[in-house]
Amino acid sequence: MLRMCTRPLAAVILLFQVLFVAQTQAQFGPGTQWTKDGYGYMDADSGEIVQLDARDNSKRTVLVSKALLTPQGQQAPIDVRRFAFSDDGSKVLIHTNTKKVWRYDTRGDYWVADLKANTLKQLGKGRPESSLMFAKFSPDGSRVAYVSEHNIYVEDLASSAIKPLTSDGTVSLINGTFDWVYEEELDCRDGFRWSPNGQSIAYWQLDAAKTKNYLMLNTTDQLYPFTVPVEYPVVGEDPSRCRVGVVPAQGGATTWMNVPGDAVQNYIPRMEWAANSTELIIQQLNRRQNESKLLLCTASTGAVKPIYTEIDKAWIDAKAEAIGWDWIDGGKSFIWLSEKDGWRHIYTVGRNGQQKLLTKGNYDVISMQLVDEKNGLIYFTASPENATQTYLYKVALKGGKAERVTPQDLAGSNSYDISPNGKLALHNFSNSATYPVSDVVSLPAHKRLSGGEVSARAKSVKVPKVEFFQVKTVDGVTLDGWMVKPSNFDPSKKYPIVFYVYGEPASQTVTDRFGTGFNRLYTGSMADDGYIYASLENRGAPAPRGREFRKAIYHNIGKLNIRDQAMGAKEVMKNAFVDTSRVAVWGWSGGGSSTLSLLMQYPQIYKTGISIAAVDNQLNYDNIYQERYMGLLPEDKHYFVENSPLNYAKNLRGNLLLVHGTGDDNVHYNNAEQMINELVKHNKTFQLMAYPNRSHSISEGEGTSRHLAATYTKFLKENCPPGAR
């Protein structure tokens, strides 16, 4: 996915990371392992696994001691990266010695600590080190299933017998997990599910044999260069063939689900057991990603019954956070999110396909938080009045008017991890002027029970003074924006302005949360040096402003979003204190692409641009992401070509710094090379900073982050000089 880089570089942001993000995510992050009563949660702390009372963190109970976590013959406990308890709480599955698979460290070793027997045993004996993925207890806790080298295994905990459930896995035939593009663009990683009765396992199989490898060239790690292959289907190339099967947990033949349609020209982004042990529910998405079908599948025969179809003129979001599958009413229906009425709303869908709208009104549900069937409530986040903020709401499970739960005085961004009983929530709050605060609140009253303190050290961080605003462009489009003015601002003087841009459907830049207004790449203080720093949110951004705002960008990445940014900038530049001769723009990834397009399509506005890790040619990027928003080849090829930055290279007039890592497996270095060739062809001078063997984050290697920040700052100061005039 074309994500902007979120890796902080300036010292102030590094401090923010240490003080706030690590602390709050470790304790209150998504995926909290709550106790069954909903009043406590488990955490890995100082070599132990402990249980904490959410209402009073001083109440701490050691569940798994350092002694138990220390393997026989070793002096120190294993490092607990992740852990999961069996359903009866008697065993703990521990993930350690992890290694990255592209973005996340999903490979590793697994151990089981038996709390009753007081034993610690490693799983997967005989398998390669750090090769196990997604290990899960069976429902009765007697076995563990996992993936290793693209095959699925079940291990009996009493006998340590390991049973392979698949044996055909290879580098390109993938069982129980996914290829690069499914992981990157559909958030698919864990590719198997135990049945509720523990008798079988449902899993994905992807055949990537026909997917071509993009060969990255590593010229730094040894004397002779070598290639690093990445299975990477670009625009127009077919996806991997995908199917779902069910295999007995004791071994045997797989029953494949008879999903209709071409297994190559359709995606299966979601699959779960349908609240029983006899049926699966599958979401199928066509290649164009504008038709979504929900299918009930009989596990024993593979028979398939379509129950719900949705079609959109643009695309349908199929990410995990955009859908539900919380089953209610004894498994007769489930919760689903849809934009079909123009706003993202919550529906119930029955096994017979019957639908009911639960949330009504001109607002978007941002994300589902909890279905509290016992109390007849659904909790979700939304922000009907301000698309830069986030609040908790509740609505009756039978539908009706939604009520805001977050208190009015917490204006900004609020996130929640709600306990299973719906009585407590781990709550995080911040805004652009307020340090992140974590506390425990009761629901639905939202009464603080514990937490809420900010350390003195945290308060020492200097926070930019962010001003939020809206502009209406000449096209009649209202855009949200923010601005940080120079220190000792004098409205009678003129200052240079630097726009921070992303511009694509994967992320927002205009949000009222802590960190907004910081420039992660600037060495020093932009405000003290006399810069105006600003950002605008164009149509196409995933802001809660309705389907039309988000999907107007269809077929138009590189055109509509660029015009919105440029016309918004013109409105901002009507302020007398903006020096229109000193206007810069920068961005990373999709923001790098937008930077190039702005600099080349609107050279009369933008004089300087810093483009990092950009897609210069949309035909180079992966099929799932780019086809979702731009269409299919050959019929839609002109949209890709005409709207790519490469098409406008001949128009460059301003100052350009092009930055890219040669080891970028996401946005490949050939993007930069094609842009270099086009600029050379048209005799356009520019500056280039290539980072050898660095990935999309340009973070690897000693001194890299510091050097990138220094390069960015030097170029900006030389080409868009700071200070008032």
N, C-alpha and C positions, 0 to 999 in steps of 0.2 A: 504494500500500500504506500502511496505517496504521502508519507507523513513528514511534517516539519520536525526538525531535530529538537528534542526536548532536553538534550543534555546541557546543563548549565556550565558556563565556563568562567564567568567573572567570579571573583572571590566572594562577593556578597551572595551570589546565588549558591555557591558551594556551601556557604554557611547555612543558608536556608535549607538546602538538602539535608545536611547533617542534623540540624536542630528540629526540623519539622517533618519532612516527608518520611524519613526513615523511622522516626519515632512513631508517628501516627499510623503508618501503614503496618508496622510490625505489630502494633497493638490493636488498631481499629480498622485495618484494611479490609478490602473485599475478600470473601471466602473465610471469614472468621469461623472457627470451629466451636460452635456453641455447645454447652451442655444440653442434655435433653429437656431439662426443666426451663431452659431459656434464660437463666439468671447468671450463668457463668460461661467462661470460654477458656480454651486451652491455648498455651503459647510455649514456644521453645525459648528458654531463657538460661543463659550461662551454663550450657551443657546439660540442662535438665528440661523435661517437659512438665509444665506446671498447669494447675487450674487456678484461675482468678475469678473472684466474685466481681461481676461487672459493676455492681453498686458500690464496691469498696475494694480497690486493688490491693489494699494491705492484707486482705484475706487471701493467702497464697498457699496452695496445697501441692506438694510435689507428687506427680503421678508416675513419672519415670525418672529414676535417680541417675546421677552420673555413674554410679557403680554399675547399674544395669545396662547403661549405654556404652560401657567400656568392654570391647570384645576381649575374649580370653587371650592372654599373652600380650596385650597392649596396655599402655600406661595412661592413655587419655580416651575420653568418650568420643564416639564418632560425631562428626559435625552434622547437626540436624538441619537440612535445607527445607524439607517439608515433612509432614507426618499426617497420619490418618488413623483413627481408632476403629476397631471392629464395632459392629452394631451393639454388641453386649458390653463393650468397654474393656474387655479382658486382654486384648492384644493391640499393639501399636505398630503400624507400618511406617518405616522411616526411610526417607529418600536422602541419599548422601553422595559425595564424590561426583557431583553433577557436571555435565558438559553441555555446551550449547549445541542446539540443532537450529541453525540460522539465528532466530531472534532470542529464543529462550532456552534455558538449561534443562531440557526435558529428558535427557539421557542421564543415567547414573547407576548407582548401586542401591539395592534395597535390603533392609534388615527387618526382622519381626521381633519385637520385644513382647514376650509373654508375661503378663503381670502376675498371673497365678502361679506359673511354674518358675518364675524369676529367671528366665532364660533369654538369651539374645542369639538369633540365628540369621545368617546371611542367606538370601534367596538367590536362585539362579546359578548355583555352583556348576562350573563348566562353561558358562556363558562368558563372552569377553568382558573385560572390566568396563564399567560405566556404559553398558549397552542396554540396560533395562529401562523401559519406558512405561509410564501410566499404570503402575501396579495398583491393583484394587482387591480388597477382600471380597470373597463371596458373601452373599447375604447372611449365611450362618457363621462366617468367620473361620471356617475350617480350611479354606484354600485361598490362594492368591493367584490372580491372572495378571500377565504382563506381556509386553511386546519386546522382542529382542531381534535385531537384524531383520526386521520386516516380517517376522512370524509371531504368532500368539501362542503362549504357553500357560498351562495351569499347574501350579505346584501345590501338592498336598502338604499341609504344615505338620501333620503328625509323622508321616513317613519320609518326607522330603522328596517323594517321587515327583518327577517333572514330566508332564504329558504335553507334547506338541499338538496343538489343535490345527495348525496349518504347517505345511512344509515346503510350499512352493514359493515362498518369499525370496526375492532377489533385490538387487539394487533398484530395479525398475518395476517389479511387481510387489506392491506394497500392501501388507495386511495390517490392520489395526492402527495405522497412522496415515500420514498424508504426504503428498509431494510439496515442493516449495510453494507453488502458487495457491494451492488450497489453504496452506497454513497462512500465507501472507495476506490473502485477500478475502478469505471466508472464515478466518479465525478457527480453522479446523486443525486440531492437533491430536487429541485423545480420540482414537478411532475404534473403540469397542465398548460394549455395555453388557454387564451381567444381567441375566433375566431376574425378575423379582423372586423367583423360586430357586435360583441358583443352578438350574438344570442345564442351561444353555447360555451361549454368548452370541450377541449380534455384533457384526463388525463390518467396516468398510473395506473394500479392496480396490486399489487404484492400479491401473496398468499404464505406466508411463514409458513404455518401451519405444513409442514413436515420438516422444518429446525430445527435441534436440537439446543438446547441451550447449550452454553459452560457456566458452572457454576463457576464463580470466587468466591473465599472465602474471605469475609471481616471479619477479626479477630480483628479489632482495633477500630471500631466506636461504639461498644456497648459490654456489658459484654459477651453475648453469640454470637458466630460467626453466620453469615448468608450468604447466597449465593446471588450473583448478576448475573442474567442470561443475556447472550448476544446471540442473534440469529446469529449463526456463522457456515456457511457451510464450512467444511474443504475439502481438496482435495478428490475427489471421491464422495462427497455428492452432491445430486442434488441441483441446484439453485432454487430460488422461481419461481413459475409459474408467467409469466408476460404477460399482455395484455394491449391494448390501446383502450379506448372507447371515444365516444362523447356524451355529455348529454346536453339537452336544458338548457339555463341559467335560465329559469323560472321554471325548474323542469320537471321531466318526466323520461321516460325509457332511458337507455344508449344503444347506438348502438355500438357494438363491432366490431373492424376492423378484417376482416377475414385473418389475417396474416398467411401464410402457415407454416407448420412445427409444431413440438412439442413445446408447450408454455413453457415447462420446460427446454428442451434441446437447446433452443435458447434464446439469450438476445436481448432486445430492448434498446440500450444505448442512442438513440437520436430520438426525435420526435418534429416536428414543423408544423404549418400551412404552406401550400405550396403557400405562396404569394397570397392567396385568401381565401374565406370563405367556399369553397366547398370541398377542398382536404387537406389531411395531407400528409406529407412526413415522412417516418419512416426508420431508419437504423436497420436492423436485423443482428445480429452476431451469428454465430453458437457456440455451446458449446466449440469447440476447438479454436475458435476465429481466424480462418484463412480464413473465408469466410464472406464477407460483402455484404449485399444486400440492395439496396435502393428501397423503395416501395412507390408508390403513392396510397393513399387510398381515396375513396369517402366517405366523412363524413356522408352523409345521409343514405347510404346503407351498408357501411363496405366493399364494393368491393375493391380488391387490384390488382394493376398492377405493376409488377417488371419492373424497368427501367435501373438498373445498378447493375452489380455483379463484385466483385473483389476477387481474391483468392491469397493467399500468402503461400509459403512453410513453413513459420514460423508462424507469427501472424500479425494481422492488428490492428494498433492503432485506438482506437475509443474514445479517450479523446476529450473533447470539444475543446482544443487548436489545435487539429490535423485535424479538419474538418471545413467546412465553412457553407454553406447554406445561403450565401448572394445572394439574387435573383437579376437578371439583365434582361435587355431587356424586360421590362414589365411583368416579371414573367415567361418568356419562358425558362429560364435556370438559373443555380445557380453555384456558385464557390465551388470547391471541391479540397481537398488535397489528393494526392496519392503517394505512393512509387513504383508504378508498373514498372517504368523504371529504378529502382535502386537508385533513388534519390527522396526526398520528393519535389514534384512540384505542381504547381497550374494548375488546369484544369477548364474548363466550362463543365457542363453536362446539356443537354437539357431535357425537359420533355419526349422526345422520346428516351432518352438514348444516344444521339449523344455526343461525347466528343471532346474536343480540348485542346491541351497542350498550356499553356500560357508562362510558364517559361522553358527555355531549358538550358542544360549545366550540368556539373558535380559538382553540389552544391546542398545543401538542403535549402529549405524554412524552417526557424525555426518556424515562426508563422505569421499568417495573421494579418494585422493592420487595413487596411481600404480599402473598395472598393469604389472609387470615380467615380461613373458612369458618373456624369455630366462632369468631366474633362477627362474621358477616362483613368483613372489610377487605379492601384492596388498598395498599399503600403504593404510591408512585411519585416520581418527581416531575415537576412542571414549573413553568414561569409565564403565566398568561400575559403579564403586563410588561415584562422586560426580558428580552431574549438573551441578555448577557448574564442572567442570574439563574439560580436553581433553588427550588423549595420543595418540601415534602407536602403531599396532599393525600387525602383519603377519600374513598368513595364506597358506597354500599355495594356489596357483592351482587345485589339485585339491580344495581344501576341507580343513577340519579345525579344530583348536583354534587360536584366535588367540593371538599372543604380543605382550606389550607391548614396544615398542622404546624409548620415552622412559624415561630413568633414573628410579629411584624418588625421587631427591632433587630432581627438578624438579616439585614439587607446585604445580599451578596450571593456567594456560592455555598450551598449546604449539601453534604453527602451523608448517607446513612447506611449502616449495616444493622438490620433489624433482627432481633432474636426470633427463633421459630414460634414462640408463643405470642409474639406481637406486643409484649409488655415493655420491652427495653430496646434501645437503639444506641449503637456507638455512632456518635455524631461528630462530623468535622465541619467547621465553619471558617471561612475567611472572606475578605474582599480585598480590593486593590490597596486599601489603606490599613488593613487589619491582619495581624499575624495569624496563621492558622491556629485554631483552638480545637482541641479534642475533649469531648465530655461524654458522659453517659446520661441519657434522658429517658424518662418514662413516657410511654405512649398510651393513649393519644394526647395526653396533657402537655407533653414536651417539657416536663419539669426536670431540671438538672439534678442528678443524683450524686455525681462525682466528676472530678476533672475540671477543665476550663481555665487552668492556670497557664500563664506564659512566663518563661524564665526571663530573668534580667538580661542574660546574654542575648536572647532572642530579640528583646526590645531594643538592643543596641544597633540592630541592622537598620541602615538608613533606607527608608521606603520612598520611592518616587511619588510625587503628588499627581495622581492620575485624574484627568477630567474626562468624563464620558459625555458624548454629544451625539446628535443625529444630523445628517445632511440629506437634503432632497436634491437629486441630480436633475439635469436637464431632461432626462428620460422619465421623470416622475417617480423614480425609485428612491425610497428612504433607506439609508444605510446607517448602521450603528458604527460608532468609532470611539477611540480614546486618544488622548494627547497628554504628553508630559512637557510642560513649558520649561524654559531655562531657569536656573536659579537666578534670583534678583531680576526677574522678568520686568522689562520696561515696554509697555505696549506702543510706545512712540518709536521704538527701534525695530529693525528687521533682523530676523534670525533664519539660519538654514533649517530645513526640515528633512527628516529621515523617516520614510514610511517603511514599516515592517509588514510584509505581505505573505499570505499563504495562498488563498484564492480557490482551492479545489475542494471537492466534497468530503475529504477525509478529516478536516479539522477546522476549528474556529480560532481566531486570534483575538476577537473582542469579547472578553469574558471578565466579569467582575470578581476576580479572585486574586489572592496573594501571588505575586510574581508578574502580574500584568504591569507593563511599563518598564520592566527591567530589559536591558539589551544584553543578552547572554554573551555576545561576542565583543563588546566594546570594553577596552582596557581603560579604566577610569570612570568618570561620571559624565555622561552626555549632557546632563542638565548644567553641571558646573562649567562645562566647556562651551556652553552656549548653543546647544542644539535643541530644536523642537523634535520630539520623538512621537510618532503617531501610527495608528493602524485603523483600517476600515474593513468592514465585513461585507463582502459582495454577495450577490445572489449565487446560490450553489453551495454555500457553506452550510454545514449541518446544524444550523441555528433553529431553535424552536419558533419558527415564524411561518409554519404551514408548508404544505407540499409544493405550492406554486413557487414560493421563494427558493426552496431547495432544488427543485427539479427544472427550473428555467434554464439551467446550465446544460441540459441534455443536448448533445451534438455541438455544444458551444464552449467547451473548455478551450481557453486561449482566445476567446472572442468576447463573449458576454461578460465573463468575470473580469476581463481586462478592461473593457469599457466601463463597467461599474466602478472599478478602482480609479481609473483615470478621471471620470466625470466627478467622482466623489472628491478626488484630490483637488480638482479645479474649484470646487465649492470651499474646501478648506483654505485654499490659497487666496480666496477673496478677503481673508483676514489681513489687515494692513501690516501686521507684524511678521508675516511670512515673506521671506526673501525668495521670490520666484526664480531668481537666477541660481539659487543653491538648493536644488531639490534632488534628494537621493532616495533610492529604494533598495531593499535587500530581502532575501528569503532563502529558505533551504528546502530542497526536494521539490514538492509542488510549488513552494514559494520561490524557489530558484527559477522554475519555468515561468512563473508569473513575472518575476523581475525582468527576465529577458524580453518577454512580450511587451511589458510596459515601456522598457527602454527603447525598444525597436518600433513599436506601433505608435507611441506617443512621445517622440523625442523632443517635441516642443514643451513638454511638461517636465519629464524626468531627465536630468543631466548626468547622473551618476548611478550605477547599479552594481551590486555585489550579488552574484548568483552562485549558490552553493548546491552541488549535487543535483542538478536540474535534469529533467527530461527535455532535451532539446528537440527531439523528434518523437512524436507520440506513437509512431509505428514501431519504435524500439521497445516500448514498455510491455508489461505482461498482459495477456489476453483478458483475464477476469476483470481486472481493474479498468483498463482503458476501454474495453468493449462495453462494459456496463454503462459508461457515461457517453460514449461516442458512437456506438453502433458496430456493425459487422462489415467485414470485407466480402466481396468487392464493392457492394452497393454504397457503402458509407465512407469509402476511402478518402473522398475529397474533404470530409470534415477533419480527419486526422492530419492530412497534408496542409490544408489551408490554414489551420489554426495552431500549427506547431511554431515555436520560436524560430526554428530553422528557416521557415518560409519568409521571415522578416529580417534575416541577418543583414541583407543589403541596405537596410534603412538605419543601421546603427550610426549615431552621431555623437553620443555622449561617451562618458568614461565607463569602461566595463572591466570588472575583475571576475574572471571565471575560475571557480574552485571545484575540484572533484577528486575523489579518491580512486586510484586505479584498481583497487580490490573491492569495489562496490558491487555486491551481488544483487542489489535491489535495482538501482538505477545505474546501469553499466557505463563504464568509462567511454564506450563508443559514442555515447551521447555528446560528450565534450569534444571528442575527436571530429565528429561530423560538423559540429558548430565551428570548430577551429578551421576546418577546411573551407567552410562556407564564408567565414569572415576573411580568410586569406584570399579566397577567390575574388572578393569584392574590395580588396585592399583596405579592410577595416582594422585599424590597430586596436589592441586591447592588451590586458595583462592576464596571465594564466598562472595559477598555483595548483599543480598536481601533487597529490600526496601518495607516494608509492605504497601500494598494497594496503591502503586504508579502506575500511568499509564505508557504508552509507553514513555512519555517524562521525566519520573522520576522527576517531578517538584513540586508535591504537598507536603504540609507539611512544617512547619517552619524549616529552616536550611538545607533542603534537597539538594539544589543546592550547597551550600557551602560544605556540607559533601561529596558529590560525587566528587567535584573537589579536595578536600583534600585527599580522598581515592585514586583517580586516580594518583595524583602527588606523593604521598608517595610510592605507588607500583612501579611506573615507576622509581623513583630515587633509590629505593632499589634493583631493579632487572635489570635495565639498567642504571648504574651510569653515571651521567653527567660529562662533563669536558674533556679537551684535554689530550692526552697521547703522 
